[in-house]
Amino acid sequence: MILVTGGTGLLGATLLHQLLSNGEEVRAIYRHEDSIKKTLQYFKSVNSEALFLQINWVRADVTDCPALEKAFKDISHVYHCAALISFNPKDEELLRKINIEGTANLVNMSLEFGVTKFCYVSSIAALGDTVKIGELIDEESEWNPDKHHSDYAISKYGAELEVWRGTQEGLDAIIVNPGIIFGNGVFKDGSQEFFTKINKGFPFYTKGIAAIIGVKDVAKSMIYLMKSSVINERFILVAENISYHDLMNEIALKLQKKPPTLQAGTLATSIAWRIDFIISLLTTKKRSFTRSLAKASHSIYYYDNNKAKKELNFTFNSTSEVLTQALSLWQPSSNH
């Protein structure tokens, strides 16, 4: 049986659907009953409610070892998709607990229960750095601890170290490092914010580079790698490196909205994140633009996907195809 963590999120739900469509027996963990509703909504959106009923749900948290012991019974393969994604400095401790400690728990359980293979979903944020702007970052690029990294990036890098530690103790594993994942419109957070902003007429863009990929391609890649003989390696999953300006123009075109025309420089974004910080202090409003996000919006990093393309026997969807799929179920609402 296969265990999936993070099955109530965009990637996890897509992965569950693909695994079940392949006839696999799947167990997924959840923290709250309400979180399962979004996964059910996703399965309904792809006319697969019958497949959803085949999921063996177990209530557990990646930080709760006793509950995980029940979830790991009769498990042969693990897909670890669960993670906290936050760029709010206030979440530093929580990021470390969920992303690093949680991953360590899953690695330890996998070793204890004799799991055959383990797949960890990391991020391009956990990859190394380049010396010169514009150089390609690949799977061999070295992490530079002296450079500024967001708390999220540090937590994903720390989680990777736990997986590599597991491989030293006998666990066969694969790590995938996806870029910005675009997918089903049922899930309103993450990359869907691009659609929300453009739909509302957001006028600004930055000169940074976005490395993007479709959620179906990420899930398909993970399944392929887990079925392959490849072990103890990482793979960058990026379909295209595209400027934020071009990406937002493409989204505007598909939404038939006005594209952003005002370039926001580093001064403008530095002022913006400070204003956002002050607003969050004076109200209960959640941070929407932090220092790390401001920095990322200007980052010019290009990610090399050649290793993945050579190993996988399929081609990633183009930016246009990815956005078309993501927008097929996206609808503006009062919740945006």
N, C-alpha and C positions, 0 to 999 in steps of 0.2 A: 504493500500500500504506500501511496505517496502522501507526504505531509506538506501542506502549503501554509506559510505564515503570511499575514497581510492580505488574506483573501477578500477582505472587505474594502480594498482600495482598487484603484484603476488597473494597475498591473496584475495584482493578485487575482482579481475577478476575471480578467482576460485570460490569464494562465489557467485558471480553473476550467474555464470554458473549453480551451484548446485541449487540455488533458482529458476531460470527460468526453469530448468529441472523438478523441483517439481511443476511447474504450478503457481508459485507466480507472483504477479504484482510488478515490481521493478523499483525504481527510483535511479539513481546514480548521484552524483555531480562530476564535473570536473573543472579544472582551465584553461586548454588550449586545443584547438582542437587537437593538435598533440598528446597529452597524450592519447586520446581515441584510436588512431591508434594501440597502443600496445595491448589494450584490444581486439580490433577487430582481430588482428593477433592471439591472444590466442584462441578466439572462432573459427577462421578458422582452427587452428591446431587441434582442437578436433571436427571438422566437425559440428559446431553448429552456423554457420553464421546466420541462420534464428532466432535463439534464441537471438542473439546479437541485432537484429533489434527490439526486443520487449522492450529493455531497454529505460526507459524514462530519458534521460540525461538533467540535469539542470546545467548551469554554476554557480558555487558558490565556495567559499573558506571558510574553517572552521573559519577563522578570520573575515569574512565579514557577519555581522548579517543581514543586509537588504536582501542580496542574500539568506541567509539561510532561512529567513521567507518564501520566495517563494518555496524553496525546501521542506519545512516541511508541506505544504498544503496537507491534507488528508493522512498523514503518521501515521501508527499505531505502527510500529516496526522500530528500528534503529540499524544498525550494523556499529559501528564506527571503521573502519580499518585504516583511514588516519593518518599518522604520519611522522615526519621527523626523519630519522635514520642517525645520524652522531656522530662520535667520535672525531671530530675536535674541539678543544677548542674555535676556532673562532666562532663557531655556537651556543654558549651557549645561547645568547639572542634569537636567532631564534628558538631554541629547546623549550624554555619556551613559546614563543609566540604561536607556532603551536601546540605543544603537550599539554601544560597546559591550555593556554587561549582558544585554539581551542576546547578542550574537554569541558571546562566550558561553552562555547557558545552552544555547542550541548546539554549539559545537561539542560541548561536554556530553550532552544527551546523545548526540549522534555517535560519539565514541563509545559511550556506555551501552547503547542499544544495538551496536554493530551495523549502523547505517551504511549502505553500499556506496552512496555518492551524495554529495552536498553541493547545492548551488546557492551562492550568495549574491544578492543584487546590491552592488555598491553604487558608485556614481563617478562621473568624470571629475567631480570635485575632489575625489580622493587620489587622483593621479598625480604624477610628478609635475615638475615645472620645466620651462625652457629657459635657455640663457638669453636668446634673442627673441624679440617680438616677431610673430609670424612663423616661427619654426613649428614643425609638427610635433605634437605630443603623442607618444605611443606607449605601449605596454611596458617598455623598459625605462621610460623617463623616471628620474629619481625625485622623490619627495624632498623638498628643501624646507627643513624646520625653521629656518631663519626668515622665510618669507611670510607675509600675512596670509592666514587661512581663516575662513569662517569657522565658527564652532561646529557647524554642521559638517564641513569638510573634514575637520579634525576627528569628529566622532565616526565618520565613515572610514577614514584611514585607520583609526584604532580598531574598528570592527574587522577590517581586512587583516590586521595583524593577528587577531584571534583565530580567523580562518586559517591563515598560514601556520599558526601554532598548531592547529588541529591536524594539518597535513603532516607536520613533523611527528605527530603522535599516532599516525596511521590512518587518518581520514582522507579519502579521495574527494577532492573538491574542485569546483569551478567558480571563478569570480567573473561577473560581467559588470562592466562600467558603462551604463547608458548615459546618453546626453539628456536633454530636455524631452520628456516623453509626452507625445500628443496622442489622445485617444478618445474613447467614447464620451459623448456629451452628458451622460448620466452623472458623471463625476464632475462637480463644478469647480473644484479647487485646482491648484497647480497650473499647468499650461493653459487651462481654460480661461484663466484671467486675461490672456492676450485677447481672446474673442470679446470678453466683457468690456475691456478698455476701448478696443476699436469700435465696438458697437455703440459705445457712449460718446464717441467722437474725440477720443484722447489725441491731443495734437502733437505730442512730443516723441522723439526717438533719440537714441544714442548711437555712437559709432561702434559699439561692441559687436562681437561675433557670438552667435548662438549655434550650438551643436545639437541638432534635433534628430528624433527618430520616432516612428510610429509604435504604439504599444503592442500591436499585433506582431510586429517584427521582433520586438524584444522577447515576448513570450515564445515565439517560434524558435528563436535562436537559443534560448535557454533549454527548451525541450530537446532540440537537436544536439546540443553540447552534452546534455546529461545522458543521452542515449549513445553518444560516441565513446570511443576509447580514450579520449583526451582527458587527462586529469592534472590537477595542481597547476593550472594556468589561468590567466586572466584574458578577457577579450573586451576591447572597446566597441560598444554598440552605438554607432553614430551613422546616420544615413547621409547627412550633409552638414557642412559648416556654412552658415549663412549669416549675413549681417542682420542685426535687429531691424534695421530700416527696411531691407528687402522682405524680411519675414512679415513685418507689420503691413507692408504694402500688399503682399500676397493675401493676407487675411482680409484686409480692407476690400480688396478686389472681389473675394469670394462672398463677403458679407454685403457687397455693394454699398460700402460706406466710404467716407472721405478718408484718405490715408493721412498719417501724421506728416506734418510739413516743417515742424520746428525742431531743430537739433538742440538737445540739452547737453551742455558741456559739463565738465567735472564740477565747476563752481555751482551750477544750477542744481545738480543732483546732491551735492554736499549740503546745500541749503535745504533741499527737499527732505532729506532724511532727518535733519535736525528738527525741522518743523513737525514731522511725523512723530518724532520722539517726544516733543513738548506736548503735542495733542494727546498722546497716549498717557502722559503723566497726569494731565488735567482731566481726562475722561477715562472711561473703561474700554475705549476703542483699542482693538488689537493692532499691533504694529503691522503696517502694510509695506513700508519702505525703510529698510535699515541701512546702516553703513555698508554691510557686506553686499547687499543687493545693489547699492549704488556703485560700489567698486566693480561688481560683476557686470553691470550694464555697460561698462567701458572696456572690459577685458577683451583683448584680441588674442585668443588662443585657438589654434586649429588642431583637431584631433584626427589621428590616422586610423582608418578603419580597415586597412589592408589585411591585417591578420585575420580578422573576423570574416572578411570577404573570401579569403583563400580557404578557410576551414568550412564555412557554411555553403551549402549547395543551393542557395537562392540569393536573389538580389533584393536589397532593401527598397521599400517604396520611396518614391521621390517626395520632395516637399509638397508639391501640389497634391499628390495622392494622399499623403498623410493628413493634410489639412482638410481635404474633402471628406475623408473618413471621420475625422474628429468633428466636423461641422454637421455631419448627416443627422446627428441626434441632439445637437446643441440648440437650445432655445433660450432667448433672453427671458429673465424672470425677475421678480421683485427680490429674490434671494441673492442676486448677483451684486 
